[in-house]
């Protein structure tokens, strides 16, 4: 079963912040919205990028599913950043 988590990159958190694992990107998006609304994460306008990771369960390294921006309260895929090259170079998911 596929599982999704994210690394939120922002200068206001000095690096990146990892989310819990969710069964769908929609659930991950809902979690991020609650985190921004509650103040658990800094202002969403300060987010540089959100890297969504896709895993296949225990014992398997996750792969980068995509690079996303936070736009109008939703995850928006940044198609200008190819994940296939990064996953191949760093052998993610082996």
PyMOL commands that place a pseudoatom at each C-alpha (Angstrom):
pseudoatom trace, name=CA, resn=UNK, resi=1, chain=A, elem=C, hetatm=0, pos=[0.000, 0.000, 0.000]
pseudoatom trace, name=CA, resn=UNK, resi=2, chain=A, elem=C, hetatm=0, pos=[1.396, 3.397, -0.967]
pseudoatom trace, name=CA, resn=UNK, resi=3, chain=A, elem=C, hetatm=0, pos=[1.995, 5.957, 1.746]
pseudoatom trace, name=CA, resn=UNK, resi=4, chain=A, elem=C, hetatm=0, pos=[2.798, 9.654, 1.473]
pseudoatom trace, name=CA, resn=UNK, resi=5, chain=A, elem=C, hetatm=0, pos=[4.718, 12.055, 3.671]
pseudoatom trace, name=CA, resn=UNK, resi=6, chain=A, elem=C, hetatm=0, pos=[6.335, 15.414, 3.058]
pseudoatom trace, name=CA, resn=UNK, resi=7, chain=A, elem=C, hetatm=0, pos=[9.366, 17.534, 3.828]
pseudoatom trace, name=CA, resn=UNK, resi=8, chain=A, elem=C, hetatm=0, pos=[8.370, 21.186, 4.183]
pseudoatom trace, name=CA, resn=UNK, resi=9, chain=A, elem=C, hetatm=0, pos=[11.295, 23.509, 3.402]
pseudoatom trace, name=CA, resn=UNK, resi=10, chain=A, elem=C, hetatm=0, pos=[11.135, 27.019, 4.844]
pseudoatom trace, name=CA, resn=UNK, resi=11, chain=A, elem=C, hetatm=0, pos=[13.653, 29.510, 6.225]
pseudoatom trace, name=CA, resn=UNK, resi=12, chain=A, elem=C, hetatm=0, pos=[11.432, 30.160, 9.261]
pseudoatom trace, name=CA, resn=UNK, resi=13, chain=A, elem=C, hetatm=0, pos=[11.989, 26.585, 10.499]
pseudoatom trace, name=CA, resn=UNK, resi=14, chain=A, elem=C, hetatm=0, pos=[15.749, 26.545, 9.720]
pseudoatom trace, name=CA, resn=UNK, resi=15, chain=A, elem=C, hetatm=0, pos=[15.752, 23.595, 7.348]
pseudoatom trace, name=CA, resn=UNK, resi=16, chain=A, elem=C, hetatm=0, pos=[12.880, 21.212, 6.811]
pseudoatom trace, name=CA, resn=UNK, resi=17, chain=A, elem=C, hetatm=0, pos=[10.003, 19.764, 8.758]
pseudoatom trace, name=CA, resn=UNK, resi=18, chain=A, elem=C, hetatm=0, pos=[8.721, 16.197, 8.277]
pseudoatom trace, name=CA, resn=UNK, resi=19, chain=A, elem=C, hetatm=0, pos=[5.043, 15.306, 8.301]
pseudoatom trace, name=CA, resn=UNK, resi=20, chain=A, elem=C, hetatm=0, pos=[3.431, 12.093, 9.491]
pseudoatom trace, name=CA, resn=UNK, resi=21, chain=A, elem=C, hetatm=0, pos=[2.615, 9.409, 6.906]
pseudoatom trace, name=CA, resn=UNK, resi=22, chain=A, elem=C, hetatm=0, pos=[-0.805, 9.436, 5.204]
pseudoatom trace, name=CA, resn=UNK, resi=23, chain=A, elem=C, hetatm=0, pos=[-2.511, 7.018, 2.794]
pseudoatom trace, name=CA, resn=UNK, resi=24, chain=A, elem=C, hetatm=0, pos=[-3.305, 9.712, 0.187]
pseudoatom trace, name=CA, resn=UNK, resi=25, chain=A, elem=C, hetatm=0, pos=[-1.960, 13.071, -0.952]
pseudoatom trace, name=CA, resn=UNK, resi=26, chain=A, elem=C, hetatm=0, pos=[-5.362, 14.581, -0.167]
pseudoatom trace, name=CA, resn=UNK, resi=27, chain=A, elem=C, hetatm=0, pos=[-5.025, 13.501, 3.511]
pseudoatom trace, name=CA, resn=UNK, resi=28, chain=A, elem=C, hetatm=0, pos=[-1.489, 14.911, 3.546]
pseudoatom trace, name=CA, resn=UNK, resi=29, chain=A, elem=C, hetatm=0, pos=[-2.806, 18.185, 2.140]
pseudoatom trace, name=CA, resn=UNK, resi=30, chain=A, elem=C, hetatm=0, pos=[-5.518, 18.310, 4.830]
pseudoatom trace, name=CA, resn=UNK, resi=31, chain=A, elem=C, hetatm=0, pos=[-2.867, 17.789, 7.521]
pseudoatom trace, name=CA, resn=UNK, resi=32, chain=A, elem=C, hetatm=0, pos=[-0.717, 20.606, 6.115]
pseudoatom trace, name=CA, resn=UNK, resi=33, chain=A, elem=C, hetatm=0, pos=[-3.700, 22.954, 6.027]
pseudoatom trace, name=CA, resn=UNK, resi=34, chain=A, elem=C, hetatm=0, pos=[-4.462, 22.219, 9.697]
pseudoatom trace, name=CA, resn=UNK, resi=35, chain=A, elem=C, hetatm=0, pos=[-0.780, 22.727, 10.572]
pseudoatom trace, name=CA, resn=UNK, resi=36, chain=A, elem=C, hetatm=0, pos=[-0.741, 26.140, 8.872]
pseudoatom trace, name=CA, resn=UNK, resi=37, chain=A, elem=C, hetatm=0, pos=[-4.102, 27.161, 10.376]
pseudoatom trace, name=CA, resn=UNK, resi=38, chain=A, elem=C, hetatm=0, pos=[-3.072, 26.193, 13.913]
pseudoatom trace, name=CA, resn=UNK, resi=39, chain=A, elem=C, hetatm=0, pos=[0.290, 27.965, 13.700]
pseudoatom trace, name=CA, resn=UNK, resi=40, chain=A, elem=C, hetatm=0, pos=[2.200, 24.701, 14.112]
pseudoatom trace, name=CA, resn=UNK, resi=41, chain=A, elem=C, hetatm=0, pos=[4.016, 25.610, 10.896]
pseudoatom trace, name=CA, resn=UNK, resi=42, chain=A, elem=C, hetatm=0, pos=[5.028, 29.137, 9.995]
pseudoatom trace, name=CA, resn=UNK, resi=43, chain=A, elem=C, hetatm=0, pos=[3.193, 31.286, 7.486]
pseudoatom trace, name=CA, resn=UNK, resi=44, chain=A, elem=C, hetatm=0, pos=[2.467, 29.251, 4.334]
pseudoatom trace, name=CA, resn=UNK, resi=45, chain=A, elem=C, hetatm=0, pos=[3.714, 32.164, 2.218]
pseudoatom trace, name=CA, resn=UNK, resi=46, chain=A, elem=C, hetatm=0, pos=[7.201, 31.520, 3.633]
pseudoatom trace, name=CA, resn=UNK, resi=47, chain=A, elem=C, hetatm=0, pos=[7.332, 27.938, 2.385]
pseudoatom trace, name=CA, resn=UNK, resi=48, chain=A, elem=C, hetatm=0, pos=[9.994, 27.514, -0.289]
pseudoatom trace, name=CA, resn=UNK, resi=49, chain=A, elem=C, hetatm=0, pos=[9.013, 24.027, -1.377]
pseudoatom trace, name=CA, resn=UNK, resi=50, chain=A, elem=C, hetatm=0, pos=[7.260, 20.871, -0.246]
pseudoatom trace, name=CA, resn=UNK, resi=51, chain=A, elem=C, hetatm=0, pos=[8.829, 17.565, -1.250]
pseudoatom trace, name=CA, resn=UNK, resi=52, chain=A, elem=C, hetatm=0, pos=[6.243, 14.770, -1.226]
pseudoatom trace, name=CA, resn=UNK, resi=53, chain=A, elem=C, hetatm=0, pos=[7.679, 11.307, -0.634]
pseudoatom trace, name=CA, resn=UNK, resi=54, chain=A, elem=C, hetatm=0, pos=[5.992, 8.075, -1.671]
pseudoatom trace, name=CA, resn=UNK, resi=55, chain=A, elem=C, hetatm=0, pos=[6.739, 4.891, 0.240]
pseudoatom trace, name=CA, resn=UNK, resi=56, chain=A, elem=C, hetatm=0, pos=[5.620, 1.301, -0.060]
pseudoatom trace, name=CA, resn=UNK, resi=57, chain=A, elem=C, hetatm=0, pos=[5.682, 0.347, 3.588]
pseudoatom trace, name=CA, resn=UNK, resi=58, chain=A, elem=C, hetatm=0, pos=[8.150, -1.032, 6.071]
pseudoatom trace, name=CA, resn=UNK, resi=59, chain=A, elem=C, hetatm=0, pos=[11.536, -2.031, 4.722]
pseudoatom trace, name=CA, resn=UNK, resi=60, chain=A, elem=C, hetatm=0, pos=[11.407, 0.107, 1.573]
pseudoatom trace, name=CA, resn=UNK, resi=61, chain=A, elem=C, hetatm=0, pos=[13.036, 3.495, 1.150]
pseudoatom trace, name=CA, resn=UNK, resi=62, chain=A, elem=C, hetatm=0, pos=[10.626, 6.172, -0.076]
pseudoatom trace, name=CA, resn=UNK, resi=63, chain=A, elem=C, hetatm=0, pos=[10.945, 7.816, -3.468]
pseudoatom trace, name=CA, resn=UNK, resi=64, chain=A, elem=C, hetatm=0, pos=[10.344, 11.451, -4.246]
pseudoatom trace, name=CA, resn=UNK, resi=65, chain=A, elem=C, hetatm=0, pos=[6.843, 11.646, -5.647]
pseudoatom trace, name=CA, resn=UNK, resi=66, chain=A, elem=C, hetatm=0, pos=[7.071, 15.303, -6.593]
pseudoatom trace, name=CA, resn=UNK, resi=67, chain=A, elem=C, hetatm=0, pos=[8.091, 18.827, -5.712]
pseudoatom trace, name=CA, resn=UNK, resi=68, chain=A, elem=C, hetatm=0, pos=[5.100, 20.925, -4.708]
pseudoatom trace, name=CA, resn=UNK, resi=69, chain=A, elem=C, hetatm=0, pos=[4.228, 24.525, -3.939]
pseudoatom trace, name=CA, resn=UNK, resi=70, chain=A, elem=C, hetatm=0, pos=[1.543, 25.610, -1.478]
pseudoatom trace, name=CA, resn=UNK, resi=71, chain=A, elem=C, hetatm=0, pos=[-0.956, 27.655, -3.517]
pseudoatom trace, name=CA, resn=UNK, resi=72, chain=A, elem=C, hetatm=0, pos=[-4.325, 28.861, -2.186]
pseudoatom trace, name=CA, resn=UNK, resi=73, chain=A, elem=C, hetatm=0, pos=[-4.411, 26.200, 0.520]
pseudoatom trace, name=CA, resn=UNK, resi=74, chain=A, elem=C, hetatm=0, pos=[-3.549, 23.309, -1.783]
pseudoatom trace, name=CA, resn=UNK, resi=75, chain=A, elem=C, hetatm=0, pos=[-0.540, 21.347, -2.950]
pseudoatom trace, name=CA, resn=UNK, resi=76, chain=A, elem=C, hetatm=0, pos=[0.355, 22.259, -6.519]
pseudoatom trace, name=CA, resn=UNK, resi=77, chain=A, elem=C, hetatm=0, pos=[2.833, 20.059, -8.409]
pseudoatom trace, name=CA, resn=UNK, resi=78, chain=A, elem=C, hetatm=0, pos=[5.875, 21.913, -9.764]
pseudoatom trace, name=CA, resn=UNK, resi=79, chain=A, elem=C, hetatm=0, pos=[6.342, 20.153, -13.100]
pseudoatom trace, name=CA, resn=UNK, resi=80, chain=A, elem=C, hetatm=0, pos=[9.586, 22.015, -13.830]
pseudoatom trace, name=CA, resn=UNK, resi=81, chain=A, elem=C, hetatm=0, pos=[11.501, 19.763, -11.397]
pseudoatom trace, name=CA, resn=UNK, resi=82, chain=A, elem=C, hetatm=0, pos=[11.841, 16.193, -12.712]
pseudoatom trace, name=CA, resn=UNK, resi=83, chain=A, elem=C, hetatm=0, pos=[11.902, 13.655, -9.883]
pseudoatom trace, name=CA, resn=UNK, resi=84, chain=A, elem=C, hetatm=0, pos=[13.036, 10.726, -12.023]
pseudoatom trace, name=CA, resn=UNK, resi=85, chain=A, elem=C, hetatm=0, pos=[16.553, 12.149, -12.347]
pseudoatom trace, name=CA, resn=UNK, resi=86, chain=A, elem=C, hetatm=0, pos=[16.899, 12.799, -8.615]
pseudoatom trace, name=CA, resn=UNK, resi=87, chain=A, elem=C, hetatm=0, pos=[15.584, 9.351, -7.676]
pseudoatom trace, name=CA, resn=UNK, resi=88, chain=A, elem=C, hetatm=0, pos=[17.989, 7.708, -10.145]
pseudoatom trace, name=CA, resn=UNK, resi=89, chain=A, elem=C, hetatm=0, pos=[21.032, 9.736, -9.064]
pseudoatom trace, name=CA, resn=UNK, resi=90, chain=A, elem=C, hetatm=0, pos=[20.541, 9.048, -5.377]
pseudoatom trace, name=CA, resn=UNK, resi=91, chain=A, elem=C, hetatm=0, pos=[19.076, 5.564, -5.863]
pseudoatom trace, name=CA, resn=UNK, resi=92, chain=A, elem=C, hetatm=0, pos=[15.999, 6.404, -3.794]
pseudoatom trace, name=CA, resn=UNK, resi=93, chain=A, elem=C, hetatm=0, pos=[13.580, 3.581, -3.546]
pseudoatom trace, name=CA, resn=UNK, resi=94, chain=A, elem=C, hetatm=0, pos=[16.039, 0.693, -3.949]
for i in range(1, 94): cmd.bond("trace and resi %d" % i, "trace and resi %d" % (i + 1))
show_as sticks, trace
zoom trace
